[in-house]
Every structure is written in C-alpha cells, then in structure tokens.
Amino acid sequence: MRQGVFKSIISFKQRYNNALKAYNDQKNPVMKPEDIAMDFFSRLDNVCYQEFKTTFINGLQIKSVKPLKDLNEIFTLANMYLKPKFVAGSGGMGSMFATTADIIERKPGDRKGREERIHKVMAKTIKAARAI
C-alpha cells in the first residue's frame, strides 16, 4: 500500500491506520511504534514528498534529525511540509500559500499596456462608427 499521487495525506493516514488495525487483528507480530512510523514514511508519495524524504533521510544519516517515535510524529512533520510549486511563466518558484502580510505588486505593464491597447482600438472603432 502506497499513498496515491492524488490522495491527501489525511486520507492516506486513515487508510494506513485501517490496514494497521487489520494487521494487528490477524494476530501478526506486534510492530514497534518506531517501525510503524518509518513504514508510513516509506509509503508516502515520492512525487509530493521526494524533497522531504530526502532531507529527512539525510538528516538521520548525519544525526541532525532525531529518529521518529511514533506514527503521529511523522504524520505531523509530513503534513506541515510545504512543497514549493513551479509557476509557469514566472521564471521561478512560487509557494502554495500566501499571508495577509504579503504585498502583491504588479510588474510594470502587466495589464496596463493591454488595457490601453483595448481602449485605443475601441476609441478608433467608435470614431469610425460615428463618421459613417
């Protein structure tokens, strides 16, 4: 079982908990909470969480990150992870969130030039129509 590309982490955790309950109900060997956390971590979607997973594993290797204690700890970390999103045509990266403190400024000529051209064409059209 893996998290699907279009599955939210919340629905995946619910599905994972149901699978874990079924595993335990079948009287299989009991897994340690740390093993459950790492199993959940390994099943996260690689497309969405590739950078998060790489950073976390590297942190474990150099001991800058503590090993996971339980499932809720990894769920909280993964759920709070903000994935940078490429914005086409912007020439850079954008984020998936904005705050009220952000000041959004338009680039010079973003809409102004287009609106001016439309007004000029309409003015010429109206002038031509009046002349007839």
Secondary structure as GFF3:
##gff-version 3
##sequence-region A 1 132
A	DSSP	alpha_helix	9	25	.	.	.	ID=ss1
A	DSSP	alpha_helix	33	42	.	.	.	ID=ss2
A	DSSP	alpha_helix	46	61	.	.	.	ID=ss3
A	DSSP	alpha_helix	71	80	.	.	.	ID=ss4
A	DSSP	beta_strand	85	87	.	.	.	ID=ss5
A	DSSP	beta_strand	92	94	.	.	.	ID=ss6
A	DSSP	alpha_helix	112	131	.	.	.	ID=ss7
###
